[in-house]
Amino acid sequence: MVSVAVVMSVPPPEVTGLIPESGGNRPKPERCLPFYELLVVSNPFAAMGFRIGLARLHEEALDFDGARGHCERVLKLVREGRDHTVCSYGLILSGRAHLGLQDHRRAHECFGKAMRLVEGEQGLTDWQLCLPLYQGLGDYRLAQGDLTQAREMATKLCTIAAPPPERTYLALGHRLLAEIAIADRQWDQAEAEVAHALTAMMGAQASSTVWRAYAITLPECSSPSAGSALPLAAWRVYATAAKLCELQGRQPEAEAFRQQSRAVIQKLADSLDGSDPLRESLLSGFERVMRGG
């Protein structure tokens, strides 16, 4: 069973551990409110971490409106001149939420403020913040049609994620570069970036320029795959691979990758309680993404 805890991949240190390992036992937000109100009074920093965790969970479940609401509550608690990490992460998540809601003006404002905060400091925490920040900025620039700036952000993301390595963000960075290449109709480059994303998920190093030279076999939905370990990257990488194959007229391969992406999403959905609204949000949001919405 894939745990909902995977949605907290590379969170700020103070957020780690705030969401239980068992998806079925994840407390519903309304049941947590008395606990949250107590935290606000006794430990505002922990209360902000709690809200950050919920915002990230809602964002990964493609409930962007819910994520935006949690981010607003976080940013209201931030103390001026303090809480640098939480404020930065709240702004990044808020930017991603607004981007998901197609509010590009607000997304730009949030990412801009986060960039000034993150790049104004140096340290391990800021390195961790750069990962979602550059991912968000890359997605924003791509949505704006600014392929040069989008490519710059995606390249920065890959550069930062490679040395540790942080495989989820490394795969997402190469997937973003593939999306940029697709938008630019650079098919060979798109193939190369998809191959890099797939090999990042598998923990291997790629060396060729086209994915067919990477000895990567077509996914089989019934067999274990890298998607089990890195689901947040995997479903997106497989979806991009499907889009590329379809544009190239390779329908059987496109369908195989679509099914693999859907299988990963289903595992994530199955880790949530059947009555959890986020389950339906994830499933319906995925179908919307696959339709190009």
C-alpha positions as CSV (number, residue, x, y, z in Angstrom):
1,M,0.0,0.0,0.0
2,V,1.4,3.4,-1.0
3,S,1.3,5.7,2.0
4,V,0.0,9.2,1.9
5,A,3.2,10.2,3.7
6,V,4.9,10.2,0.3
7,V,3.2,13.5,-0.4
8,M,5.7,15.0,2.0
9,S,8.7,14.3,-0.1
10,V,11.5,16.7,0.9
11,P,9.4,18.9,3.2
12,P,10.9,21.5,5.6
13,P,12.3,19.6,8.6
14,E,9.7,20.9,11.0
15,V,6.9,19.4,8.9
16,T,8.3,15.8,8.8
17,G,6.2,13.4,10.8
18,L,3.0,15.4,11.0
19,I,1.1,13.1,8.7
20,P,0.6,9.5,9.7
21,E,2.1,6.6,7.7
22,S,-1.3,4.9,7.2
23,G,-3.5,6.5,4.6
24,G,-6.6,4.9,6.0
25,N,-5.8,6.3,9.5
26,R,-5.1,9.8,8.3
27,P,-7.2,12.1,10.5
28,K,-9.7,14.2,8.5
29,P,-8.9,17.9,8.7
30,E,-12.1,18.8,10.5
31,R,-11.3,16.3,13.3
32,C,-7.9,17.9,13.7
33,L,-9.3,21.4,14.2
34,P,-9.4,21.3,18.1
35,F,-5.8,20.1,18.1
36,Y,-4.9,22.8,15.6
37,E,-6.5,25.5,17.6
38,L,-4.5,24.4,20.6
39,L,-1.3,24.5,18.6
40,V,-2.0,28.1,17.5
41,V,-2.2,29.2,21.1
42,S,0.6,27.0,22.5
43,N,3.0,26.5,19.6
44,P,2.3,28.7,16.5
45,F,5.4,27.3,14.7
46,A,4.0,23.7,15.0
47,A,0.6,25.0,13.9
48,M,2.1,26.4,10.7
49,G,3.9,23.1,10.1
50,F,0.6,21.3,10.5
51,R,-1.1,23.5,7.9
52,I,1.9,23.2,5.5
53,G,1.5,19.4,5.7
54,L,-2.2,19.7,4.8
55,A,-1.5,22.1,2.0
56,R,1.0,19.8,0.4
57,L,-1.4,16.9,0.8
58,H,-4.2,18.8,-0.9
59,E,-1.9,20.0,-3.7
60,E,-0.6,16.5,-4.5
61,A,-4.2,15.3,-4.5
62,L,-4.9,18.0,-7.1
63,D,-7.3,19.8,-4.8
64,F,-5.7,23.2,-5.5
65,D,-8.5,25.2,-3.9
66,G,-8.1,23.3,-0.7
67,A,-4.3,23.8,-0.9
68,R,-4.7,27.5,-1.4
69,G,-6.9,27.8,1.7
70,H,-4.4,26.1,3.9
71,C,-1.6,28.2,2.5
72,E,-3.6,31.4,3.3
73,R,-3.9,30.2,6.9
74,V,-0.2,29.5,7.2
75,L,0.8,32.9,5.8
76,K,-1.5,34.7,8.3
77,L,0.4,33.0,11.1
78,V,3.8,34.0,9.9
79,R,5.6,36.5,12.1
80,E,7.3,39.4,10.3
81,G,11.1,38.9,10.1
82,R,10.8,35.3,11.5
83,D,9.6,31.9,10.3
84,H,11.7,32.2,7.2
85,T,11.4,28.5,6.1
86,V,7.7,28.2,6.7
87,C,6.9,31.5,5.0
88,S,9.0,30.5,2.0
89,Y,7.4,27.1,1.8
90,G,3.9,28.5,2.2
91,L,4.5,31.0,-0.6
92,I,5.8,28.2,-2.9
93,L,2.8,26.0,-2.2
94,S,0.5,29.0,-2.6
95,G,2.1,29.7,-6.0
96,R,1.6,26.1,-7.1
97,A,-2.0,26.2,-5.9
98,H,-2.8,29.4,-7.8
99,L,-1.1,27.9,-10.9
100,G,-3.3,24.9,-10.6
101,L,-6.3,27.2,-10.4
102,Q,-5.1,29.0,-13.5
103,D,-4.6,32.2,-11.5
104,H,-1.2,33.1,-13.1
105,R,-1.0,36.6,-11.7
106,R,-1.2,35.4,-8.1
107,A,1.1,32.5,-8.8
108,H,3.7,34.9,-10.2
109,E,3.4,37.1,-7.0
110,C,3.9,34.1,-4.7
111,F,6.8,32.6,-6.6
112,G,8.5,36.1,-6.8
113,K,8.2,36.6,-3.0
114,A,9.5,33.1,-2.3
115,M,12.4,33.6,-4.7
116,R,13.5,36.7,-2.9
117,L,13.3,34.9,0.5
118,V,15.0,31.7,-0.6
119,E,17.8,33.3,-2.6
120,G,18.5,35.8,0.2
121,E,19.6,33.0,2.5
122,Q,22.1,30.2,2.3
123,G,21.9,26.8,4.0
124,L,20.5,23.3,3.9
125,T,16.9,24.3,4.4
126,D,17.1,26.8,1.5
127,W,18.6,24.0,-0.7
128,Q,15.5,22.0,0.1
129,L,13.3,24.9,-0.7
130,C,14.9,25.5,-4.0
131,L,13.7,22.1,-5.3
132,P,9.9,22.9,-5.2
133,L,10.6,26.6,-6.0
134,Y,12.4,25.9,-9.2
135,Q,9.9,23.2,-10.1
136,G,7.0,25.7,-9.5
137,L,8.7,28.5,-11.4
138,G,9.5,26.1,-14.3
139,D,5.9,25.0,-14.5
140,Y,4.7,28.7,-14.4
141,R,7.1,29.8,-17.1
142,L,6.0,26.9,-19.3
143,A,2.3,27.8,-18.8
144,Q,3.2,31.3,-19.9
145,G,4.9,30.1,-23.0
146,D,8.3,31.4,-21.9
147,L,10.3,28.3,-22.9
148,T,13.7,29.9,-22.3
149,Q,13.0,30.8,-18.7
150,A,11.2,27.5,-18.1
151,R,14.2,25.6,-19.4
152,E,16.5,27.7,-17.1
153,M,14.4,26.8,-14.0
154,A,14.2,23.1,-15.0
155,T,17.9,22.9,-15.5
156,K,18.6,24.5,-12.1
157,L,16.2,22.0,-10.6
158,C,18.1,19.1,-12.1
159,T,21.4,20.5,-11.1
160,I,20.4,20.9,-7.5
161,A,18.6,17.5,-7.3
162,A,21.4,15.5,-8.9
163,P,24.2,15.4,-6.4
164,P,22.3,14.1,-3.3
165,P,20.6,12.6,-5.4
166,E,16.9,13.6,-4.7
167,R,15.4,11.3,-7.3
168,T,11.8,12.5,-7.1
169,Y,12.8,16.1,-8.0
170,L,15.5,14.9,-10.4
171,A,12.8,12.9,-12.3
172,L,10.4,15.8,-12.2
173,G,13.1,18.2,-13.5
174,H,13.8,16.0,-16.5
175,R,10.1,15.5,-17.1
176,L,9.7,19.3,-17.1
177,L,12.6,19.6,-19.6
178,A,10.7,17.0,-21.7
179,E,7.5,19.0,-21.6
180,I,9.5,22.1,-22.7
181,A,11.0,20.2,-25.6
182,I,7.6,18.9,-26.6
183,A,6.2,22.5,-26.6
184,D,9.2,23.5,-28.8
185,R,8.7,20.4,-31.0
186,Q,12.2,19.2,-30.3
187,W,11.4,15.5,-30.4
188,D,14.9,14.0,-30.0
189,Q,15.5,16.3,-26.9
190,A,12.1,15.3,-25.5
191,E,12.9,11.6,-25.9
192,A,16.3,12.1,-24.1
193,E,14.7,14.0,-21.2
194,V,12.0,11.4,-20.8
195,A,14.7,8.7,-20.7
196,H,16.6,10.7,-18.1
197,A,13.4,11.0,-16.0
198,L,12.7,7.3,-16.2
199,T,16.3,6.3,-15.3
200,A,16.3,8.8,-12.4
201,M,13.2,7.0,-11.0
202,M,15.1,3.7,-11.4
203,G,18.2,5.0,-9.7
204,A,20.3,4.5,-12.8
205,Q,22.5,6.8,-14.9
206,A,21.6,7.4,-18.5
207,S,24.2,8.0,-21.2
208,S,22.6,8.1,-24.6
209,T,20.5,10.7,-26.4
210,V,17.4,8.8,-27.2
211,W,15.4,6.6,-24.8
212,R,15.4,3.5,-27.0
213,A,19.2,3.4,-26.4
214,Y,18.6,3.2,-22.6
215,A,17.5,-0.4,-22.6
216,I,14.3,0.7,-21.0
217,T,11.4,-1.7,-21.7
218,L,7.8,-0.6,-22.0
219,P,6.0,-0.6,-18.7
220,E,3.9,-3.5,-17.6
221,C,1.1,-2.4,-15.3
222,S,0.9,-5.8,-13.6
223,S,4.6,-5.8,-12.6
224,P,6.4,-3.8,-9.9
225,S,7.9,-0.6,-11.2
226,A,9.7,2.6,-10.1
227,G,6.3,4.1,-9.7
228,S,5.8,2.2,-6.4
229,A,8.8,4.0,-4.9
230,L,8.4,7.4,-6.4
231,P,4.7,7.8,-7.2
232,L,4.6,11.6,-7.2
233,A,7.2,11.7,-10.0
234,A,6.2,8.5,-11.7
235,W,2.6,9.3,-12.7
236,R,3.7,12.6,-14.2
237,V,6.7,11.1,-16.0
238,Y,4.6,8.3,-17.5
239,A,1.9,10.8,-18.5
240,T,4.5,12.9,-20.3
241,A,5.9,9.8,-22.0
242,A,2.4,9.0,-23.2
243,K,1.9,12.4,-24.6
244,L,5.2,12.3,-26.5
245,C,4.5,8.8,-27.9
246,E,1.1,9.9,-29.0
247,L,2.5,13.0,-30.8
248,Q,4.9,10.8,-32.6
249,G,2.2,8.4,-33.7
250,R,3.3,5.5,-31.4
251,Q,-0.1,4.7,-30.1
252,P,0.7,1.3,-28.5
253,E,3.5,2.8,-26.5
254,A,1.4,5.8,-25.6
255,E,-1.4,3.6,-24.2
256,A,1.1,1.5,-22.2
257,F,2.5,4.6,-20.5
258,R,-1.1,6.0,-19.9
259,Q,-2.0,2.8,-18.2
260,Q,1.1,2.8,-16.1
261,S,0.4,6.4,-15.0
262,R,-3.2,5.5,-14.1
263,A,-2.0,2.4,-12.1
264,V,0.3,4.7,-10.0
265,I,-2.6,7.1,-9.4
266,Q,-4.9,4.3,-8.4
267,K,-2.4,3.1,-5.8
268,L,-2.2,6.6,-4.3
269,A,-6.0,6.8,-4.3
270,D,-6.2,3.4,-2.6
271,S,-4.0,4.7,0.2
272,L,-6.7,7.2,1.1
273,D,-9.9,6.4,3.1
274,G,-12.8,5.6,0.7
275,S,-14.8,8.5,2.2
276,D,-11.9,11.0,2.0
277,P,-12.8,13.8,-0.5
278,L,-9.2,13.9,-1.6
279,R,-9.5,10.4,-3.1
280,E,-12.1,11.7,-5.6
281,S,-10.1,14.9,-6.1
282,L,-7.0,12.9,-7.1
283,L,-8.9,10.5,-9.4
284,S,-10.9,13.2,-11.2
285,G,-7.9,15.6,-11.3
286,F,-5.8,12.9,-12.9
287,E,-8.4,12.3,-15.7
288,R,-8.5,16.1,-16.2
289,V,-4.7,16.2,-16.6
290,M,-4.8,13.3,-19.1
291,R,-7.4,15.1,-21.2
292,G,-5.1,18.1,-21.3
293,G,-7.2,20.2,-18.9
